[in-house]
Amino acid sequence: MGQLTREQLLARKIGHEVVDLGDGSTVKVRGLNRDQAHAMQQLDAGRARDLFMIATGMVAPEMSEEDVAVWFTGDETGAIERVSTAIVRLSGMADGQGKDATKSVPRGRGRGRA
């Protein structure tokens, strides 16, 4: 294998994916790193989080939160949902992912102890 580019090396760490927008066009997204995911959680739930997540996770084309807000307004094909679903999965934040999926019940719990 040859020498990796910066983009290839980072793609291995975070994960990149090409997302079909439903009309044959595509965008490239990546997962959020730990600091970015934490920053997103500090925002009010809803639109602010969505704007931050998509603007941060879009690789190509790069978009600002303002760009994403304009895209939200005109999206009638569900493209934003496809993009956000991919970013959530690549970030390890989807249901069933992460530490909670592998946790076991601590000893002494759930055994009828009073």
N, C-alpha and C positions, 0 to 999 in steps of 0.2 A: 504494500500500500504506500502511496506517495505522501508527501507532506500536506497536512491539512491547512486550509485557510482559517482565518479567525472565525468566519461565519460557520464553517463546518464544525469547528471545535465547540463553539457555543451552542450550536444546534444539538450536539450530543448531550450537553449538560442540561439544557432547558427543554429541548424538544421543539421542533418546527413541524408545521403541517400545511399543506395546500388545501384550501377549502373551496369547494364548488358553491357558487352563490345561487345555483338553481337555474341559471340561464346560460350555462356554459362558460361564464367568466369565473375567474378564480382570484383569490387573495392568499397571501402567506401569513400565517399567524404563529405565535409562540406562546409558551406558558409563562406566567408571571413568576418571578423569583420570590423568595421568602419575604424580602423587604417590601416589594411591590404588593404582594398579597396582603401583608399587614397594613400597609397604607390604605389599600382599598377597604379593608374591614373598618377602618376608622371613619370612613365617610358614611353619611346617612344612607340607609338602604334605599334601593330603587335606582332611579335614573342617574344620580351622581356616581354610584358604583359602576353601573353599566358603561357610562361614558369613559370613566377612568380605565376600566378593564380593557375595553376595546381599543382605546387610543394607545394604551401601553402595550397590548399584545399584538397589535398589527405590525407586521414586518414590512410587507410590500403590498400595497403602498403604505407609507407612513402617514398617519393621520393625527391631527390634534383633537382634543375633546370637542372643540367647536366644529371641526369637520364631521366628527361622528354624530353630533347633535343634528346637523343638517341632513346627514344620511338617514338618521332615525325618522325624520319627517317624511322623507320620500320613499321609505322601504315598504313596498306592498307585497314583496315576494317571500318574505321571511329570511332574507339573507343575513340580517343582523343576528337572528336566533342561531343560524348555522355557525356563524363566526364566534359568538359568545359561548356556545356549547363546546366548540373545539378548544377555545382558550381555557375554559374551566377544566376540561379533561386533561389538557396538557399541563395545567398548573397543579394537578393532583387534588382539586377541590370538588370533584364530582361525588355524588352520593356513593358510598362504599369504598372510596379511595382514602388513602392516608392512614394515619395511626389508628383511628377509630375502627377501621375495618379489621385490624389484626389484634385488637385488645382482647384479653381474656378477662373473665370475671375474677376479681381478687378473691383469695381464699377467705372463707368465712361468710361471704355474701351469698345470698340466695339459697342457703342450706337450712332455712328454718330456724336460724339462731335468733334468740331474743336479745 
